[in-house]
Amino acid sequence: MIPSHSSSDLSVHGNPIGNMFKQPSTAEEWEPYMLSEEQIALFNKNGFISGIKILNEEQVDLLNKELASFQSLTDQERSLFYHYDTNESEDPDKVLFHALGTWRVTPGFHDLLWAPAFRMAAYQLMGRSYRLFHDQLFCKPALHGGVVAWHQDFSYWTFTKPMHHLTCWIGLDDTTKENGCLYYVPGSHKWGLLPVTGLTGDMDAVRTVLNEEQLAIFENRIANELPKGYASFHHPLTMHGSYSNYSESPRRATVINTMDHLTLGNLAGYERLDALASFPEMIHDKPLDSQFFPLLFDGDKELEKFKQNIPMIDFK
Ligand SMILES: O=C(O)CCC(=O)C(=O)O
């Protein structure tokens, strides 16, 4: 269970706490952040879109500074994370590899959830009002292994229902094939939900559960190389993964996972993953609407501002 509120727990704030991002208040101010019909169509076809600018250089620097501070947190601060995984092979520093819950810990990662370019694109790709499900950090230090094996996100999220989720991946470094950028398999979001085959270790474990046609499509995988501050968005069933960082610099990324504002807990018979032992409390068949799942975009409220329909996905 998640620890009760500490004075430093930023999840008590269901709104931005600083002025890192100016919030649009009119249709005109939202306009520059809006995805086009073509981008929506591309997402429908491929299960992802890429190249969306979310952060400027200063904002990236601020988040990287906060990220560095995660290496020296007190135990109490550390307990705010839902999950915190260091890579033991990197001893003595035990460098952070994967974490969930950064938004509870530092103001920049908290307010990132309200970055306008993220909020508008996510609304269009969700097709309705949505909440935070959780955030994540994926850090690959220089010259480091750290593959993230091929997977579909929703195969780890079946303790929620129905499936109406979205992932926004934001680079905190320029990402390249050499430093372990993300890869996508276009069209794999139409494959249905596949069995879980693991996130670490064998990059290609998923191949054991693919049929011949899927294995052939797999060969079309696309390297999602991006400048820092830019994002890609993917469907909860899109197959993705990333190889090792062979470069002499770190490869860091932050991820925002969203869900329909009416998503329910789906806990009957569900064995909690060890990795999520300190995930916020959920109740079977009840909406995930506590302070840990803030409403990030209220379509009814925001759409009043628009005279014309905005391009939106019909999410299946
Ligand atoms: O950043 C990575 O290497 C993996 C990211 C990922 O798996 C995700 O965003 O779901």
Ligand as a Chemical Component Dictionary entry (heavy atoms), coordinates in Angstrom:
data_LIG
# 
_chem_comp.id                   LIG 
_chem_comp.type                 NON-POLYMER 
_chem_comp.pdbx_formal_charge   0 
_chem_comp.three_letter_code    LIG 
# 
loop_
_chem_comp_atom.comp_id 
_chem_comp_atom.atom_id 
_chem_comp_atom.alt_atom_id 
_chem_comp_atom.type_symbol 
_chem_comp_atom.charge 
_chem_comp_atom.model_Cartn_x 
_chem_comp_atom.model_Cartn_y 
_chem_comp_atom.model_Cartn_z 
_chem_comp_atom.pdbx_ordinal 
LIG O1 O1 O 0 12.282 4.137 -22.784 1  
LIG C1 C1 C 0 12.348 2.950 -23.041 2  
LIG O2 O2 O 0 13.390 2.443 -23.417 3  
LIG C2 C2 C 0 11.145 2.046 -22.911 4  
LIG C3 C3 C 0 9.859  2.805 -22.814 5  
LIG C4 C4 C 0 8.637  1.958 -22.726 6  
LIG O3 O3 O 0 8.662  0.769 -22.717 7  
LIG C5 C5 C 0 7.334  2.632 -22.645 8  
LIG O4 O4 O 0 7.281  3.859 -22.726 9  
LIG O5 O5 O 0 6.318  1.947 -22.500 10 
# 
loop_
_chem_comp_bond.comp_id 
_chem_comp_bond.atom_id_1 
_chem_comp_bond.atom_id_2 
_chem_comp_bond.value_order 
_chem_comp_bond.pdbx_ordinal 
LIG O1 C1 DOUB 1 
LIG C1 O2 SING 2 
LIG C1 C2 SING 3 
LIG C2 C3 SING 4 
LIG C3 C4 SING 5 
LIG C4 O3 DOUB 6 
LIG C4 C5 SING 7 
LIG C5 O4 DOUB 8 
LIG C5 O5 SING 9 
# 
